[in-house]
Amino acid sequence: MNRLDDALAAGRRAVAAQPENYYGYFALGYVLSLRKSYAEAETTYRKAVMLAPQPLVVLHRELARILSEQRR
């Protein structure tokens, strides 16, 4: 819907409000990847992976996709 700026702001607010909730980092990483901010998306996804209560395939898949986009 071309409202990535709003989504980015909402994601940053969510992470600030609940810094121990992996889902906020996951959502923020997704928005950053859509904006092609791959380095920041990678950092954000890695934080989500660390905070997740159990390994989640979707988090690892998104992190792998971001690393692939960066050719790493």
N, C-alpha and C positions, 0 to 999 in steps of 0.2 A: 504493500500500500504506500510505499515511498515515505514512510514515517520512521526511518532508521534513526534519525536524530532523537526523536521522542523515545524510541525503544532503547537507545543507548543511555539516555538520561534515566529512564526507569530502571534499567539494569544496574546502573551505578548506585542509584538510591537503594535498591534492594540489597546489594552487597554491603553498603554502608550500614543499613538498618539491621541486617542479620549476617555478620561476617563469618559465622560458623555454619551457615546453611549452603550446602553444595549446589543446590538448585539455582540460586541466584547467580553463582559463577558460571554455571552451565548455560543459562539464558544469556548472560552478558557475553560469554565466549561466542555464542552463536551469532549475536548481533555484530560483534567485532569481525567475525569471519565474513559476514555478508558485506561489511564495509571494506574488506580486504586488508584489515589491520592484523595481519597474520601473526606477527611477533607478540602483540598484546593478547590476541586470542589464544595463542599457545600457552602463555603464562596463566591466563584465566582458566583454561581447561585443566592445566596441571594442578591448580589450586582446587578445582572441583573434584578431581580424582583423589587428591589427598584427603578431602573432607567427606567424601562419600562413605556412608556406613558399611558398604560392601562394594566389591568391584562391579561396575556397571558397564556392560558392553558398549552402550551408546556413547558413553564418555570416552572410552578408549578409541572407538571408531572415529569420533570427531577429532580427537587429538591426532590420530594417524593421518586423517585427511588434511589437517592444517600443516603437519610436518611435510606431507607430500606436496602441498602447494608451495612450500618454501624450499622444496627439493632437498629435504634433510632426511 
